[in-house]
Amino acid sequence: MEKISKEAAAINAQTFICELRTFPPVEKREVVKEELASLTPDARADLAISIYNSGKQEEKDKAVRIWNKEKSAHAELYLSIDAFRKDDFQNGAKLLEGAGHKGSKTAMLRFAYCLTMGIGIDPDFERAYKIYENLARDKVPCAVYFVGALQLMPEQKFIHADREKAQQKLMWSVNHGCKFAQFEQGIVEMRDGKNDAERAHGIELIKKAAEQNEVRAMLWLSIECAKGKLLPRDLKLAEKYLTKCKELGFT
């Protein structure tokens, strides 16, 4: 594999950990108590996110009790997020694996991140790659991105290097909402854009990544909104994104 600097490796690891602490977007809905019994366990688990995010510890504890009761794929995914927010990486990785086996593609993708970086579990790059490949067949955007990124590396016993197909996968993932790919492509277009339109497109990609809580994108936007050179000066927006980064532990 191509070597990266220790600084880049540390940032990558921190980015993965922040992702493991992030709740995936779910549909917000109003449900009366009488309707709860008719919902699926996953749907009831989804409802508890708003309770958890209220900010009060007693509400967080209430949400955790709900997830422990439901024991569904979504519930285990959310319990893993709570574990990672408590820096309990080993339990977080274990819960992700369990949620993945119960059918959560989000959990299985995140478990692959743990295997890639050795977060809460011994690193197993080959196993991680196989998970990315399986999810990529189901067109999970960030799995397609990681398959493409890894196929740009030198040939290995379990990775077939193919630069042309890898580039196609990377661009597909950008266009289909993978926030990691959008941020990295945005930075490339900002740096290498031949005109204002190309550079503006790079900024839009970075904004899209930030809207999905990609911490590197949020930090970049926070800095640029404070500087007011590449973007209009907006201290409120800068503070908003910087606060989100701090909440997820990205410093």
C-alpha positions, 0 to 999 in steps of 0.5 A: 500500500502507498504510505501516507504521513503520520499527520494524514493518518491521524486526521483520517482516524479522527474523521472515522471516529467522528463519523462513528459518533454521528447519527444518520439522518432519519425521517422526523415524524410525530407519533402519539403513544397509541401508535407506538405498538404498531411501529416496527422496532427499527421505527421505534428506535428511530424516534428515540434519536430526538430524545437522545439529542435533547441534550439532557443526560436523563433523556439520553439515558431514556433513549438508551433504555429504549434501544436496549429494549428494542434490540433491533438493527437500528437500535444497536446502531444507535447504541454503538453511537452512544458507545463511541461518544463515551469513547467505548470503542470496543463495545461500539465496534461490537454493536456495529457488527451485530447491527450489521448482521441484523441488516443495517448497511450503515452499521456494516459500513461503519464496522468496515471503518473500524476494521480499516483503522483498528478502532475498537477491534484489531485492524483487518484490511482484507476483511474491511475491503470485502465488506466495502465490495459487498456494499458497493454491489448494493450501490452504497455510495461511500462503499463504492468510494472506498473500493475505488480509492483502494483500487487506485493503490498498488496491486495486492492479493485481495485488491485488483488495481484498476485505475480507470474503473477506480476513477469511475467509482470515485466520481460515481460516489461524488455524484451519489452523495458520499460526503468523503468523496465530495469533500476530497473532490471539492478540495481538488477542484478548489486547488486545481480548477482552471476557472472560477466556475470549476472552483465554485463547483468545488466549494459547492461539493465541500458545502454538500459534504458539510451538510452531511456532517463531514467534519473536515468539510465543516472545519474548512467552511468554518475557517473560510467563513471566518476569513471571508476570502473564498466565501462571504464572511459569516461568523455565525455560520463559522461558529455553527460548523466549529461547534459541530466539529467540537461536539464530535471531537474533531479538533 
